[in-house]
Amino acid sequence: MARFDVDYPHVRENADIAAVLAHYNVELQGDGEQRKGLCPFHDDTKPSLNVNVTKNVFKCHACGSGGNIIKLVQLINTSLSNPRLAALQIAEISGIGARPGAEPPTVSAPRLGKTVAKAKPELENVPEADAETAVSKNATLEAVDGKPFNRPLTFKLKLAPVVEGEDTQANQFLEARNIPYERIEELGIGVGQKGSMTNRLAIPVHNKDGDLVAYCGRDIGLLDDPEEPKYKFPDKFQKQLELYRWHVAKEFDQVVVVESFLTVIKHGAVAASCGFGLVSVMGTVISDEQVALLADANPSVLVCFDGDDAGQMGALVVGGLIAKSGLWVKDASYSNNCKPHQENSEVFCRRLGMI
Ligand SMILES: [Zn+2]
């Protein structure tokens, strides 16, 4: 696998928006910083699409579409709605690296033809459900083949998106941790509006097959009661049965096991582009079921827990349990109270010896 990651600000700033639009059969008129073209998002005859080729942003005054270049490709090619794939294609078309100093990607951005979506893709139509009650209704302690499982949800929660440029508590939470907005969108994370997820960052959790099984709510400083837990799971959700993002990480020969959601959210895309999977045990312990998930895929495993007492103790126990299953495992945990999610993604991967 190619060893490049995606630095979104680098792609946004250095991309060639005129070349990207030309790839999708939109020719721009004029030669200044502000140019115009036929809008690909509505039946346009005017042209109504305003493009700033220095800032790499677009705005259609007729249909209201607008945003940065990554948003443009996500909208124009619905098979690139994943921002990472969109950024890779932008880098490829623009002839730039997907991060500073990298060669332009050549194979990873799928060439999907010049399919132009005429309409802006709708967000999923999600019923307004409360994660708590819905999971309670759907979750089960019954066993399939004698094994407990989390029943997949039949809905998605309607979450408030965290929009770059706004000044909300969620924006401050992400920016303080240098978590890219594109990752939040890619992972379907937003701020809960109802029920137990209200005012928390709601993080979708999937089972090994990629079915949505629960939302976990992360406190972002909007809760009235300081006694509320930092992470809140639905009552009947059996957290010990899942590893966060295992459905993606299981494809890799090397898997790094961390404690927190935030580490996976922040570094997961870069990890994948460096050729390893990243999962969270959602705590400092590992269950027999979680070990069995790892053992099924037979990767080599690095345990990389936080550098506090709980993390260091946990890593020893967790590493021992994984080793007992027969997997190759090494402890690469932090020390001196440092935590992997505080690191920048490239430093994190380098420290693990993955770059
Ligand atoms: Zn338009």
Boltz pocket constraint, residues with backbone or C-beta under 6 A from the ligand:
constraints:
  - pocket:
      binder: B
      contacts: [[A, 39], [A, 40], [A, 41], [A, 42], [A, 44], [A, 48], [A, 60], [A, 61], [A, 62], [A, 63], [A, 64], [A, 65]]
      max_distance: 6.0
